[in-house]
C-alpha cells in the first residue's frame, strides 16, 4: 500500500499584522516610506532589501526594530484578501514584524503600526488589522499618535450574546498580534458591560507587559479594576475563520 505523505503545517503562509488595500497602479517606492517616516517620527529609517526579492520585499529598520513590507503579492493572494475583506482594492501590501528576536514585542508592534500607517497614507488605501479585524482608512490613523503604547489602540474587546445560556461572551481581539492567547469571559446578561471591558482591557495590558499569559489556575491582580481574576480554562475557537487560542478569566 502506498503511503500518503501529509503536508507539514509549517508550509502554511504566516499571517501579516496589517494588510493595506489600494487601487493605484504602482506601490510607493521604499524611498517614499523612508522620507515619510523620517519626517513623521524623526528617523532614521533604513531599508534592507531581502535577497532575490527585488525592491518590493524589504525590511524597514529603525534602531533595533524591523518591520517587513511585502509589495509583491501574487494575484491569488490579492484576490483572497479581497474576498475575505469584502473590498474592491485591486492591489494589496502586507506589513509584518521582521526579524526581531529578543526585542520587546510592544516596541516592535508600535514600529509595525507606524509602517502600516505610512503605507496607508502613501497609497490612500485601507488598512486591515488582521488580529483585531479593524479597518483603518487614512483619516482613522490621526487619533493614534503612536508616540506611546495604548492597549486600546491594539487590542479590542468585543461581545456576543449567547441566547442558549443566557450569558454574554466577552473576548479580546489583538493579543495574538503579540504572540499571546486572547482572553475571554462569560458573564450573566444584565451586568454592566463597562466593568467587564475594563477588566479585560487591564488584563490584556498586563499580559502584554509581562510578555506571557498566566497558566491555568494562576491569578492576575488588577489594581485599577480592583479585581483578582483567575485563568480557569484554555481552548481554541474556530468561529473567526481561523483557529484562535483563548484563556478564560473568572472573577467575583
N, C-alpha and C positions, 0 to 999 in steps of 0.2 A: 504493500500500500504506500502510495506516495504521500509524504508529509507536506502539509501546507504550512509555509512559514508565516508567522504572524508579523504584522507591521509593528515596528518599535514606536512607543509613544513619543520618543524624542524627536521623531520626524515631523511632528505637528509644528506648524509655524507659531512662534510666540506672539501673543497679542501686544500691540503697542500701548503706550499710555494715552496718546491722543491720535485721532485721525482728522485731518483737515481736508475738506472737500472744496473744490473751486472749479471755475469754468474757463480760466484763461488758457491760452494756447500753450504757454510755457511756464514752468515753475520759476520762482525767483532765483537768480544765481546765488551761490553761497556768500559771495561778497556783499550782497544786499542785506542778508541776515546779519552779517558781521557789523556792517555800518549801523544798522538799526539798533543792535544790541549795545554797541559801544556808546551810542548817543543816549539810549534809554537808561542803561544801567552802569555806565562808566567804563565797561570793558575791563581788560581786553578779552575779546572772544577770538579764539584761534580755530582754524578749520583743519581737520586731518582727514584726508580722503581715504576711503577703505580700498584695500588692494583689489585690483581688477574690477572695480565697480564704477569707473569713470568719475564724473563730477556730480552725480546725482545721489550718491550714497556717501555720507560722511559723518564724522563726529564733530560736534561743536563744543569746544572746551573752554571753560572759564575757571581759573585756578585749578583745583583738582577734580572739578565736576565735569562730567561728559554726558552729552545728550546725542542720541543717534537720529539722524534725519534720513529718511528713505523717500526720495522723489521719483523713483523709477519703478513704481508698482506696475505689474503687468495688467492687461485688460481684464483678466478674470478676477484679480484681486479688487480692482476698482469696481467692477460690476457687483461683486459680492458685498462690498461695503455699501454701495448704492441701494441694493435690495434690502439689506439689513437695516439701514438707517433711514430709508424712505426719502432720499433726497435726489435732486436732479443733477448734481455736480458730475461733470464728465471726467474729472481728474481727482486724484487724492494723494496726500502726503502723510506718511506715518512718522510720529515722533516718539522715541522710546528712550529709556535710560541707557547710557553707554556702559563702558567697562569701568565701573566704579567700585570695585572690590574693596571692602573695608571702610568705605566712606559712609557718612551719615545719610540715611535714606531720605530724611526730611530735606536736607540741603540739596540732594540730587533731584528730588521731585520738584522743589522750587525752581531749580535750574531748568528742568524739562518743561515746566509750566511756562517759564519765561520764553523759551524757544517756541513752544506751541502758540503762545500769544503773538510772537513776532511773525511766525508763518501765517497765522490767521489774518493779521493786519496787512502783510505784504501781498497776500493773494486776494484780499477782500472776500475770504471764504467763510466757511462754517466749521468750527472745531467740535469734535465729539470726544468727550471724556469717557473712555472705554469702561473704566471701573465704576463711575457713578451714573453713567447713562445720561449725562447732562450735555446739552447743545450750547455752544458759545459762539455767537456772532461777534464781529469786531467790536461793537459797542458794549457787549456784555463783559469784556475784559477790563473796562475802565475803572470799575469799582474795586478790582483786585489789583492793588498796587504791587503785590508780590515782594514787598520790602521785608516782610516778616511772615512767619508761618501762622496761619489761622486755620484751625481744623475744619471749620465750616466751609472753607473755600475748596477743600479737597475731599471731604467726606460728607455725604448727605445722609439724613435719617428719613426713612420713608415708612409708611404704614399701610397695612391691608387688613380689612375686616374678615375674620373667619366666622361666617354665619353658623357653620355646623357646631362650633364650640362656644359661641357667644363671647369670643375673645378678639383682641386686636393684635396683629403681628407687627411689631416694630423692628426695624432692622437697618443696619448701616450699609452704604454702598460707597466704596472708595478705599477701604483698608487694604484690599487686595493689591492696590497700586503700590503699596509699601511692602508687599510680600507677607501680609498678615491675614489671618482669618477675619471675616466680617463678624459683627456682633449682632445679636438678636434677643428679643424677649417677647413673651406673651403676657398681655395684661387684660383684665376684665374690661368690658365695654363700660363707658360712662366715666372713667377716670380721666384726670387732666392729662392730655397728650403733651402739654408743655413740659411737665415734670419728667415724663418718660423720655422725651427727646433730649432734655438737659442731661439726664443720667447717661444716655447712650453717647452723646457728644463728649462729655467729660471722660467717659470710659475709653472712647476712641482716641482722645488726646493723650490719655495715659499710656495706652498700649503703643502708640506711635513713638512717644518719648522713650519708652522702655525698649522699643525695638522688638517686642515679642508679646504674645497674648498669654496670660497665665494659664496654667494647666487646669484640667477639670478638678474641682474641689478647692482650688485656691480662690482668694478674695482680693478685691480692689477697694481701697478706702478712698472715697471721693469727698474731698474737702468742700468744694463749692456746693455740691448737691446734698451734702450731709448724709450720705448713704454708704453702706458697705454692700457691695454687690459680689455675688459668688458665681463662678463658672460652673454650671451644672451639666452641660452636655456639649458634645461635638457632633456635627452632622454635615452632610453635603446636600445642597439643594440644586435641583435641575431646572427650576422654573424660569430661569433667566436666559435660556438658550445655551448655556454652558455651565458646567459644574462649579459651584461656589461653596467654599467651606465656611461654616458658621460655628461660633461658640455662643451658647445661650447663657444669658445673665438672669439672675434671680435676686430679688431683694424684698424686704418687708413693705 
